Amino acid sequence: MKNLILMLCLIFYKFLFFLSDFLEIQRKSFYWFLNNQFGKEFSLKQTPGLIFSYDFIYNNYKFLRPALNIQESIIRSKTYCCNFYIPVRFSFLNESTIQWVFLGTLPLLTRRGHFIINGTPRIVLNQIVRSPGVYFRQNSSSVNLYYAEIIFQRGPWLRLEMDSKKKIWICIQDIPRLPLETFLQNFHQKYKDNILFRKQSQSSPILIQSLNLQLGFLGRSCLNKKLNTRVQNLSLTPIDLVAISNKLYELTGGSESESSSLCDDIDDLRNRRLKTIGELLKNQLTRGLIRLKNFFIKKNKKFDQIIETSSPSQVLRNLIKIGALNSQPINSTFKEFFHSHQLSQYLDQSNPLAEITHKRRLSCLGSGGISNETAGMEIRGIHRTHYGRICPIETPEGRNAGLVNSLTIAVALNFQGFLETPFVEIYKQHLQNQKKIVFFCVEKQMSQNVFFNQKLGKSKNLFVPIIKSQTQKKCAVDHIHFLAFHPQQFISIGATCIPFVEHNDANRVLMGSNMQRQALPLLKLEQPIVNTLNSFRILSDLRDIPTTFRSGIITYSSSKVSKINHPKINLLYENQKKKPISKPNILGLEKIQL
């Protein structure tokens, strides 16, 4: 009997609780920002070359406990946030001193995955954007002409295009295109100080625009892979431009079929990554520090009177008293982001399903994305790499159709921001249940033979379809490496809440998932006649209901009291609602001190 119970527990654990929390992406991203990225933004040298300068001691920042809790913030129409301080070393000539400086307030993410801004719940949508790197595309005006787009971590894109005379030009946003030779002649100076010059004449160089050519680790690895180079510099180099030019000449000289197969598909999820809450807040903090630096440099020009009248130590104390560093630049940046950014929205709280669906949305819109006015049908359509990652059914109706989507129930996010989906390993047509479930991004999935079904035929001469690169091929069942984990892993939470969804039409499922989010909850709770797998997880992952902090067996339950048996202690819980309800509320529990 014990062995049977143990086996049932193992099956229950593997096939039900392997899925992560539905709001894990939001919570992990914010935790990553606080613990790994917050201090790194202060690590760069801020004011080099100034008489009166400052540097952050970025390893010793601290957060204060929020002055108001979540309930008090809602009642008083305040923001649920905390103040952060960082030690700053102020230097003037040979004198220096260290002082703790209050630099701003940071809005905090609640355990339910949203923010409280001026007493109102708001969320930040995940944004899906082009990954940094280089992408080769075919020119729409001519069949035999190609161009390359270089996407950086931040700032405008760089485009290398070839004309009919096989001459390569460089195009930058709002700047007339330049010949590649002119750009490379002045690239050494650009490589030093991140400023691009163009020579109008031999005597006077003209400043065109300050550029940020930082590729980052992800962009550098993409360039090295596509260009077959081993450059370690995380910025764009002249070697990269020469290698991209050679690649364009190869594409032009090759056959049309070979060249088209080497071009990149911009809608492929190998070339698109997710920007989560942590990364978006990190970008806003960077903008705030840039404003703080410009404010300090601007105010530094007004320090001449103080410098001329006092000793260096007295001058340093007077300069610090002036308040050259304050919280206004960073606070204003966060305020603009949460109040006016396209990805910051009021939380939909019609019912728990509407709330969790809103928090698991991803958008192509916003800064760094695309506009719904210029988006075509290609980017709105369903791509083959969306399987198990982006729901092909649930999307808003209207002008944002296909631009705002929902994550599937089993999706995960790797450290680079690419979406992953689970698979079960198979060896010679036998499932390897003793092994862990593996999560694959699109890049790893294409290197394996994956069959998108849970069942595999036993016939040796059977061939099944698989997806490889940009085409669909057939593979023998003996060479299949992985199978899909669950038949519902390719749809979103709202679609899985529809009973017998596999027997329904896709258009009707779209309308049904949207109408479920418009339903109003009942005052008197009732168990549904037909239930689905994820209905319980919606309530538990949202933290709408209190849950026990220990696992155990429910030995007694009524409309007022529930008792849970634990090997070490016995827990007694009382239901939150004082009025009796029609059925025992096992989930709505509140702990009683025994």
LUMLOMI-682549 format. One record per residue (C-alpha): x, y, z. Coordinates in steps of 0.05 Angstrom, whole numbers, padded with zeros to 5 digits, always signed. Layout:
REM residues N
XYZ;...
This chain:
REM residues 594
+00000+00000+00000;+00057+00048+00017;+00091+00034-00049;+00027+00049-00087;+00018+00115-00050;+00091+00133-00063;+00084+00118-00137;+00020+00160-00142;+00055+00218-00106;+00114+00215-00155;+00067+00215-00215;+00028+00272-00185;+00092+00311-00173;+00122+00301-00242;+00061+00312-00284;+00027+00368-00246;+00077+00409-00207;+00133+00412-00258;+00102+00475-00287;+00129+00537-00255;+00088+00592-00224;+00047+00629-00276;+00077+00694-00250;+00148+00668-00243;+00174+00709-00301;+00153+00775-00268;+00179+00756-00199;+00246+00728-00223;+00258+00788-00268;+00247+00839-00213;+00290+00798-00165;+00345+00795-00218;+00342+00871-00225;+00346+00884-00151;+00402+00835-00135;+00444+00832-00198;+00434+00894-00240;+00416+00952-00194;+00487+00962-00169;+00520+00951-00237;+00485+01012-00265;+00524+01056-00215;+00591+01023-00230;+00610+01066-00290;+00654+01128-00278;+00606+01186-00278;+00644+01252-00285;+00714+01244-00312;+00755+01306-00325;+00718+01354-00278;+00750+01392-00221;+00692+01374-00175;+00671+01302-00190;+00635+01243-00158;+00638+01167-00161;+00589+01116-00134;+00612+01062-00086;+00562+01016-00120;+00572+00953-00079;+00544+00983-00015;+00476+01011-00036;+00418+00999+00011;+00342+00999+00010;+00299+01023+00067;+00236+00988+00088;+00174+01017+00054;+00140+01071+00097;+00071+01045+00077;+00048+00974+00065;+00005+00954+00006;-00062+00966+00040;-00041+01034+00067;-00014+01055-00002;-00081+01039-00034;-00122+01075+00019;-00079+01137+00019;-00069+01138-00057;+00006+01132-00050;+00059+01092-00087;+00083+01027-00056;+00158+01040-00059;+00223+01044-00020;+00278+01095-00015;+00348+01075-00037;+00414+01105-00014;+00484+01097-00042;+00552+01122-00016;+00583+01174-00061;+00656+01196-00062;+00661+01270-00077;+00728+01295-00101;+00757+01365-00109;+00830+01371-00127;+00866+01328-00074;+00808+01329-00025;+00755+01275-00023;+00700+01253+00024;+00647+01198+00025;+00575+01211+00041;+00509+01173+00037;+00463+01205-00014;+00389+01194-00024;+00380+01184-00099;+00307+01165-00108;+00249+01118-00094;+00238+01052-00129;+00167+01025-00139;+00164+00953-00113;+00131+00893-00145;+00079+00860-00101;+00077+00785-00092;+00017+00785-00139;+00060+00811-00196;+00038+00885-00202;+00056+00954-00176;+00016+01003-00134;+00024+01072-00166;-00014+01129-00131;-00060+01077-00099;-00077+01044-00166;-00053+00975-00188;-00012+00979-00252;+00028+00927-00290;+00086+00929-00339;+00076+00885-00401;+00132+00841-00427;+00159+00868-00493;+00183+00824-00549;+00237+00858-00591;+00291+00842-00642;+00352+00811-00609;+00418+00849-00616;+00461+00825-00674;+00465+00828-00750;+00409+00806-00797;+00414+00797-00872;+00352+00812-00914;+00334+00814-00988;+00318+00882-01018;+00246+00886-01038;+00261+00932-01097;+00310+00884-01129;+00317+00808-01126;+00393+00805-01129;+00407+00860-01079;+00414+00849-01004;+00425+00891-00942;+00446+00880-00869;+00417+00911-00806;+00459+00917-00743;+00418+00923-00679;+00453+00948-00617;+00433+00943-00544;+00410+01015-00544;+00404+01069-00596;+00391+01072-00672;+00403+01014-00719;+00459+01013-00770;+00443+00990-00841;+00492+00968-00895;+00461+00964-00964;+00488+00950-01033;+00467+00988-01095;+00463+00963-01167;+00536+00982-01178;+00558+00936-01121;+00577+00995-01078;+00562+00990-01003;+00531+01047-00965;+00519+01058-00891;+00451+01086-00869;+00438+01115-00800;+00374+01143-00774;+00361+01216-00796;+00430+01220-00829;+00444+01219-00904;+00476+01153-00924;+00552+01149-00926;+00599+01107-00968;+00631+01051-00929;+00701+01079-00945;+00685+01146-00914;+00656+01113-00852;+00718+01068-00843;+00766+01126-00852;+00736+01162-00792;+00719+01099-00753;+00784+01100-00713;+00764+01166-00681;+00693+01139-00672;+00721+01077-00641;+00754+01119-00587;+00701+01169-00565;+00636+01142-00595;+00627+01203-00640;+00619+01197-00715;+00651+01249-00760;+00641+01261-00834;+00691+01303-00873;+00656+01354-00915;+00723+01383-00935;+00795+01369-00918;+00798+01426-00868;+00734+01420-00826;+00703+01356-00800;+00629+01362-00784;+00597+01326-00725;+00539+01283-00748;+00512+01246-00687;+00534+01212-00623;+00524+01137-00630;+00522+01080-00580;+00553+01020-00614;+00549+00972-00555;+00528+00903-00578;+00529+00869-00511;+00546+00796-00499;+00486+00771-00537;+00498+00815-00598;+00572+00798-00600;+00558+00723-00599;+00508+00732-00655;+00558+00769-00698;+00613+00719-00685;+00568+00661-00704;+00541+00690-00768;+00606+00722-00792;+00651+00665-00768;+00695+00711-00727;+00724+00709-00657;+00722+00782-00636;+00718+00792-00560;+00702+00866-00560;+00629+00879-00541;+00626+00941-00587;+00623+00945-00662;+00692+00942-00694;+00719+00955-00765;+00730+00880-00772;+00655+00869-00765;+00639+00919-00820;+00689+00887-00867;+00662+00817-00852;+00590+00840-00863;+00611+00871-00930;+00642+00806-00952;+00578+00769-00932;+00537+00817-00975;+00581+00804-01035;+00574+00728-01024;+00498+00734-01022;+00498+00776-01086;+00544+00728-01123;+00507+00664-01102;+00446+00632-01133;+00377+00659-01114;+00356+00596-01077;+00420+00592-01036;+00419+00666-01020;+00346+00667-00998;+00359+00608-00951;+00416+00646-00918;+00373+00707-00905;+00344+00716-00835;+00270+00711-00817;+00256+00770-00772;+00193+00737-00745;+00230+00675-00723;+00235+00671-00646;+00309+00656-00654;+00316+00729-00672;+00267+00757-00621;+00274+00760-00546;+00232+00782-00487;+00244+00846-00448;+00216+00834-00378;+00201+00881-00320;+00273+00879-00294;+00305+00898-00360;+00255+00954-00372;+00268+00983-00303;+00342+00976-00314;+00337+01018-00377;+00298+01071-00340;+00350+01073-00284;+00404+01083-00337;+00365+01142-00366;+00357+01171-00297;+00432+01167-00284;+00446+01201-00350;+00399+01258-00330;+00434+01262-00262;+00502+01266-00295;+00480+01321-00343;+00448+01359-00286;+00513+01355-00246;+00556+01378-00305;+00508+01436-00318;+00511+01457-00246;+00586+01448-00243;+00595+01508-00287;+00565+01553-00233;+00615+01533-00179;+00669+01584-00199;+00650+01634-00145;+00654+01583-00089;+00721+01555-00114;+00755+01623-00116;+00737+01645-00045;+00754+01585+00000;+00804+01531+00016;+00797+01462-00018;+00766+01428+00042;+00717+01485+00054;+00700+01486-00020;+00685+01412-00019;+00637+01419+00040;+00603+01478+00007;+00595+01442-00059;+00563+01382-00025;+00514+01428+00013;+00491+01458-00053;+00458+01392-00069;+00489+01376-00137;+00463+01305-00129;+00389+01297-00113;+00332+01248-00125;+00295+01290-00177;+00326+01261-00242;+00315+01188-00224;+00247+01199-00193;+00222+01237-00254;+00247+01181-00300;+00209+01127-00261;+00147+01172-00257;+00146+01184-00332;+00154+01109-00345;+00097+01086-00300;+00050+01142-00320;+00060+01151-00394;+00097+01091-00423;+00058+01048-00471;+00077+00984-00434;+00052+01010-00367;-00023+00999-00361;-00078+00997-00310;-00089+00926-00284;-00151+00891-00309;-00185+00865-00246;-00252+00842-00273;-00238+00771-00249;-00177+00729-00232;-00171+00702-00303;-00170+00773-00332;-00117+00793-00282;-00069+00735-00294;-00079+00740-00370;-00062+00814-00368;+00002+00799-00329;+00024+00745-00378;+00015+00787-00441;+00072+00806-00487;+00071+00865-00535;+00109+00885-00597;+00091+00958-00585;+00128+01012-00545;+00196+01044-00551;+00244+00997-00587;+00186+00959-00618;+00139+00973-00676;+00078+01017-00688;+00009+00987-00697;-00002+01036-00754;+00055+01011-00797;+00054+00937-00777;+00038+00890-00834;+00005+00822-00836;+00071+00783-00833;+00088+00805-00762;+00015+00796-00740;+00012+00725-00766;+00027+00659-00731;+00098+00634-00740;+00119+00561-00736;+00167+00576-00679;+00109+00601-00635;+00091+00529-00617;+00092+00521-00541;+00116+00593-00531;+00064+00642-00557;-00010+00625-00559;-00036+00625-00632;-00108+00637-00609;-00114+00689-00555;-00101+00760-00580;-00141+00825-00576;-00191+00841-00631;-00180+00905-00670;-00119+00944-00690;-00074+00908-00640;-00091+00838-00666;-00028+00797-00672;+00015+00851-00639;-00007+00836-00568;-00005+00762-00551;-00006+00715-00491;+00046+00667-00465;+00029+00593-00464;+00019+00555-00399;+00085+00517-00401;+00132+00571-00428;+00197+00588-00393;+00249+00642-00402;+00324+00629-00405;+00378+00676-00381;+00385+00708-00450;+00311+00726-00455;+00291+00672-00506;+00227+00633-00496;+00231+00558-00482;+00179+00502-00482;+00183+00432-00450;+00194+00365-00485;+00199+00293-00463;+00259+00252-00485;+00248+00189-00526;+00296+00134-00545;+00278+00082-00598;+00204+00098-00593;+00205+00090-00516;+00191+00148-00469;+00247+00162-00419;+00203+00176-00359;+00261+00169-00310;+00294+00231-00339;+00276+00303-00327;+00234+00344-00374;+00278+00388-00417;+00263+00459-00440;+00286+00480-00510;+00292+00548-00542;+00283+00551-00617;+00358+00547-00630;+00365+00481-00592;+00299+00455-00618;+00322+00460-00691;+00383+00417-00675;+00339+00360-00651;+00286+00317-00684;+00223+00339-00647;+00153+00311-00660;+00097+00357-00637;+00053+00304-00608;+00048+00261-00546;+00037+00196-00583;+00084+00163-00631;+00067+00105-00676;+00102+00039-00665;+00111+00022-00738;+00183+00020-00761;+00168+00046-00831;+00128+00106-00807;+00151+00176-00823;+00127+00237-00783;+00135+00312-00798;+00187+00354-00761;+00209+00426-00768;+00280+00441-00790;+00305+00511-00803;+00256+00545-00850;+00223+00483-00879;+00183+00423-00856;+00213+00355-00867;+00195+00282-00853;+00234+00237-00806;+00231+00164-00789;+00202+00148-00720;+00267+00113-00700;+00304+00180-00705;+00256+00221-00664;+00292+00249-00602;+00236+00286-00565;+00161+00289-00560;+00114+00345-00537;+00101+00343-00463;+00027+00361-00461;-00026+00371-00514;-00046+00439-00484;+00024+00467-00479;+00015+00510-00542;-00045+00551-00517;-00053+00604-00463;-00087+00601-00395;-00152+00631-00420;-00158+00579-00475;-00144+00520-00428;-00201+00543-00384;-00250+00526-00440;-00275+00454-00431;-00262+00407-00490;-00223+00461-00526;-00194+00411-00575;-00264+00400-00605;-00277+00474-00616;-00263+00521-00673;-00204+00569-00665;-00248+00631-00677;-00298+00609-00625;-00242+00595-00575;-00215+00665-00588;-00284+00695-00572;-00293+00649-00513;-00226+00666-00481;-00240+00740-00489;-00311+00734-00460;-00286+00695-00399;-00244+00755-00379;-00306+00798-00380;-00346+00755-00332;-00361+00783-00263;-00346+00739-00202;-00403+00715-00159;-00415+00739-00088;-00432+00667-00068;-00379+00620-00095;-00401+00558-00132;-00361+00499-00159;-00367+00495-00235;-00401+00434-00264;-00345+00422-00314;-00276+00440-00288;-00208+00446-00322;-00137+00434-00300;-00113+00506-00291;-00174+00536-00255;-00143+00522-00187;-00074+00547-00207;-00102+00614-00229;-00125+00628-00158;-00064+00599-00123;-00011+00633-00167;-00046+00700-00163;-00044+00697-00087;-00117+00717-00086;-00129+00667-00032;-00086+00651+00029;-00051+00584+00024;-00017+00541+00077;+00058+00550+00088;+00066+00474+00100;+00041+00414+00062;-00003+00363+00095;-00067+00322+00093;-00134+00357+00103;-00167+00315+00158;-00227+00359+00171;-00260+00415+00132;-00324+00455+00142;-00351+00523+00124;-00317+00552+00185;-00255+00510+00203;-00205+00468+00165;-00154+00422+00199;-00089+00399+00165;-00048+00341+00192;+00027+00349+00187;+00080+00298+00211;+00108+00347+00262;+00052+00395+00279;-00023+00401+00270;-00048+00464+00237;-00117+00492+00250;-00145+00543+00201;-00207+00586+00201;-00242+00609+00138;-00236+00684+00124;-00310+00694+00111;-00354+00698+00173;-00418+00680+00136;-00430+00606+00123;-00422+00584+00051;-00454+00527+00013;-00390+00487+00006;-00327+00481+00050;-00276+00533+00029;-00212+00493+00035;-00170+00545-00001;-00194+00609+00034;-00155+00597+00098;-00128+00640+00153;-00079+00614+00204;-00097+00611+00278;-00043+00612+00331;-00052+00549+00374;
